[in-house]
Each structure stands twice: as structure tokens, then as C-alpha cells.
Amino acid sequence: MNSYNINVLTENGKTTIDCNKILYIESSLQFTRVTLINNQTIELLLTMQEIEYVLLEQGFFKFNNRLLVNLKCIQVVFPSNASKVIMENGKEIFVNYNKREELFENLREVYELHELV
């Protein structure tokens, strides 16, 4: 897995995060929070739009306006007719019906999967 680091602003100053260690990023009106594979969280002084701009081309998928997920950290993917994925830390994330096909396409790209014909 290629390493890709980003520099982000936090309340404690600038920090560097290895993108391979990010599970997901959540946002609300009060915060944008990164959850890492060791379950450590980091509060960012960036908006979700700013972080998306950096990460969407790095194997991340926008489940909704508040959640950006590292596709490489999904542990269980249910069949296309199911409604959730499970992250490495056990967090269940529900997939909106109209985003499922896009999710599976992105997963194929990230893992370079090819359907058997």
C-alpha cells in the first residue's frame, strides 16, 4: 500500500497524518474529526469540503455529507442488495440506496477487482 501523508491544522497546531491510517472522517456543525485505525481521533480545523478535496482521489468515498471513508479500511462488504459495510474497528456504516453502485465501483477501482464474465 502506497503511503500518502497530509498536513492538517488542529487546535494543537499542524500535524501530519498517514492516510493509510485513517478509517473515516466525520463532520458536524461543531467539528471535523478523523478516526485512525488505532481508534485515536483528531479534531481538525478544516471543513469536510477541504478534506474531501485532498482525499477523494486517494481511495476515500463520501457516504454522505458528513462521512468520508477510507475504502481500504472496510473489513466486511455486504452484497449489493445489503445496506451496510463494517469498518476495521467494527463501526457499521449504512449505505444510502442511491450510493451503492458508486460505492461498489469505487471499491473495484481501489482493489483493482474485475468481474468475471
N, C-alpha and C positions, 0 to 999 in steps of 0.2 A: 504494500500500500504506500503510495507516494505521500510524503509529508508536505503539509501546506500550513503555514503559520499565518495568523492575522494579529495585528496590533490593534487593541481596543482600549477605549477610555472607560475607567471605572471610577467610583468615588475615591479609591485609593491611588489614583493615577493611572498611567498607561501600563498595560500588561500584554504579554504575548500568549496566544492560545494556539495549540496544535489542533487543527480542525479534525484530525482523526480521533481526537479525544472528546469531541463534542457529541453528546447524544441528541440533544434537541435544544431549541431556543424558544422560550415562551415570552409573550408580551401582554401587558395590560396597560391601563391608563397610568399606573404608577411606576412600572418598571419594564425593562427587557432583561430577562435572566437566562444565562447559559447554564445548562446542566451537563456536567462532564461524565465520562464513563465510570469514574470513582464516586459518583453522586455528589461531588462538590458542586456548588453553584456560585456563579459570579454575576453580580448585578452590573449591567452595562449602562453607560451614559450615551447610548446610541438608540435610535428608533429601530423598529423592526425593518422598516424600509431600507435603512442604511446598512444593516447587517445582511439583509437579503441580497442587496446589490453585490456584496462581496462573496456570498456563499452559494447562491443558486446554481452557479456553474461548477461547483466543487462537490457535487453528489448530494446536495440537500434538496428537500422537497417541501413546498409550502402546503401543509394540510388545510390551513385556513388562515385568516388574517392574524391569528395570534400564535401560530405554531409552525416552526420550521424544524424539520427533522433530518438528521444525518442518515441517509438510506443505508449506509454501510453498517449501522448500529441496530438495524432491525433484526431481531432474533427469529421471530415467527411471522410469516406472512400467510394469512388465511386465503383460501381460494377466492377467485374474483367475485363470487357472489356473497362473500362474507363482508363484515363491516369494520374489521379492526386489524391492527398489527400490534405486536408486542415487542417492546424495546429490550435491549440487553439488561436493563435494570428492572425489568418486569412491568414497567408502565404500559398500560393498554391505551392505544390511541385509535379512536374511531375515525373511519374514513367516510367522508361525505360521498354519497352515491355518485354524484356527477364528477368526482375527482378520482374514482377508482381506476379507470382506464389510463388516465395520465400517470397515476402512481405506478401501475404495472409497467408502463412504457419506460418510465424513469428508472425503475428497478432493473429492467433488462439492460438499459444503457450502462448503469453503474456496474453491473456484474457481467456485462457483455454476454448476456444469455441470448440464445437463439432458439426459437420454437422449432420443434421437429415437425416436418411436413409429411 
